[in-house]
Amino acid sequence: MENLAVTINLPNLKFNIPEKEINFHYLERIIFDLSRKIGQELLEELLQIIDDRLMAERERGELSNQGKRLRYMTTLLGNITFYKRLYRERSGKWKYLLDEKIGIKKNQRISELGEKAEGYLAFISGSYRNSEDLIQRFYGDSRSFESIRGQAIRQGKEILKEEKE
């Protein structure tokens, strides 16, 4: 796959901020949320471009395109939704070329950086509920504490497995 060339056209942005709301914290929050939204859009677009390229460059006759599947993922930028193409090999095995190319694990619902951030916050804050609260305060949205707990348990199992090897 050659280098990706992406052009981003940002819409004109217009804000109406009530005068009583004007303070540094409020402005910072607006810009932070806006930059996350732009990042989400960019990430979704890049995933689509990569998936389109992989479809065009795949081995004809070896892989049969079975259509697109809608997926979602929680990232440091927030929740994203994207389509990825499902392929079937001649042997009958199913695969997503996009997952293989960019290293997404089967049924992965959160990015690796998101996993690490949640794991560290759960450890530092002392509880999964506290980590949920911290993520909510910082990002404006969060997964449930039970999702964070499940992720921390999976991470712990992976660490133990690596230590045994």
C-alpha positions in Angstrom: 0.0 0.0 0.0 1.4 3.4 -1.0 1.4 6.5 1.2 -2.0 7.8 2.1 -2.9 11.3 0.8 -5.8 12.8 2.8 -7.4 16.2 2.3 -9.5 17.5 5.1 -12.0 20.2 4.4 -13.1 21.8 7.7 -16.4 23.6 7.8 -16.7 27.2 8.8 -17.3 27.2 12.5 -19.4 29.8 14.2 -19.9 29.9 18.0 -22.4 31.9 20.0 -21.0 32.1 23.5 -23.1 33.9 26.1 -21.1 36.7 27.6 -21.6 35.4 31.2 -20.0 32.1 30.0 -16.8 33.6 28.7 -13.9 32.4 30.8 -10.8 30.5 30.0 -12.1 27.1 31.3 -15.2 27.3 29.1 -13.3 28.3 26.0 -10.7 25.5 26.6 -13.5 23.0 27.0 -15.2 24.0 23.7 -11.9 23.8 21.8 -11.0 20.5 23.4 -14.4 19.0 22.5 -14.1 20.4 19.0 -10.6 19.0 18.5 -11.9 15.5 19.6 -14.8 15.7 17.2 -12.4 16.6 14.3 -10.2 13.8 15.3 -13.1 11.3 15.3 -14.1 12.4 11.8 -10.6 12.2 10.6 -10.1 8.7 12.1 -13.3 7.4 10.6 -12.4 8.8 7.2 -8.9 7.3 7.3 -10.3 3.9 8.2 -12.6 4.1 5.2 -9.8 5.1 2.9 -7.6 2.3 4.1 -10.4 -0.2 3.7 -11.2 1.0 0.2 -7.5 0.6 -0.8 -7.3 -2.9 0.7 -10.3 -3.9 -1.3 -8.8 -2.5 -4.6 -5.4 -4.2 -3.9 -6.6 -7.6 -2.7 -5.9 -10.8 -4.5 -8.7 -11.3 -7.0 -10.2 -14.8 -6.9 -8.6 -15.6 -3.5 -10.8 -13.3 -1.4 -14.5 -12.8 -2.0 -16.0 -9.5 -0.7 -19.0 -10.3 1.5 -20.0 -6.6 2.1 -19.5 -4.0 4.8 -20.2 -4.4 8.5 -20.8 -1.5 10.8 -18.4 -1.4 13.8 -17.9 1.0 16.7 -14.9 1.6 18.8 -14.1 3.7 21.9 -10.9 5.7 21.4 -9.1 8.5 23.2 -10.9 10.8 20.8 -14.3 9.4 21.7 -16.6 6.9 20.2 -16.3 6.3 16.4 -18.3 4.2 14.0 -17.0 2.9 10.8 -17.6 0.2 8.1 -15.2 -2.5 7.3 -15.4 -5.1 4.6 -15.7 -8.8 5.4 -14.0 -11.2 3.1 -14.2 -15.0 2.6 -11.3 -17.0 1.5 -11.6 -20.0 -0.9 -11.1 -22.2 2.1 -14.2 -20.8 3.8 -12.3 -18.8 6.4 -13.7 -15.3 7.1 -11.4 -12.2 7.6 -11.3 -8.5 7.8 -8.3 -7.1 5.8 -8.6 -3.8 7.7 -8.2 -5.5 11.0 -5.1 -7.4 9.8 -3.6 -4.2 8.3 -4.0 -1.9 11.3 -3.8 -4.5 14.1 -7.3 -4.6 15.4 -8.0 -7.7 17.4 -11.2 -9.8 17.0 -14.1 -8.1 18.7 -12.0 -5.3 19.9 -14.2 -2.4 21.1 -11.6 0.0 22.6 -8.3 1.2 21.2 -5.1 0.1 22.9 -4.4 3.7 24.1 -7.9 3.8 25.5 -7.3 0.5 27.3 -4.1 1.7 28.8 -5.6 5.0 29.9 -8.5 3.3 31.6 -6.2 0.7 33.2 -3.8 3.3 34.6 -6.7 5.5 36.0 -8.3 2.4 37.6 -5.0 1.6 39.3 -4.2 5.2 40.4 -7.7 6.1 41.5 -8.2 2.9 43.5 -11.5 1.9 42.1 -13.3 1.3 38.8 -16.0 3.7 39.8 -13.5 6.5 40.5 -11.8 5.9 37.2 -15.1 6.1 35.4 -15.7 9.4 37.2 -12.2 10.8 36.3 -12.7 9.8 32.6 -16.1 11.4 32.6 -14.8 14.7 34.1 -11.8 14.8 31.7 -13.3 13.6 28.4 -17.0 14.4 28.9 -18.0 10.8 28.3 -16.9 7.4 29.7 -17.6 3.7 29.5 -19.2 2.1 32.5 -17.1 1.1 35.5 -18.0 -2.5 34.8 -16.6 -2.2 31.3 -13.4 -0.7 32.8 -13.2 -3.5 35.3 -13.6 -6.2 32.6 -10.9 -4.5 30.6 -8.5 -4.3 33.6 -9.1 -8.0 34.2 -8.3 -8.9 30.6 -5.2 -6.7 30.7 -4.1 -8.4 33.9 -4.5 -11.9 32.3 -2.4 -10.8 29.3 0.4 -9.5 31.6 0.4 -12.8 33.6 0.5 -14.7 30.3 3.5 -12.7 29.0 5.3 -13.1 32.3 5.0 -16.9 32.2 6.5 -17.0 28.7 
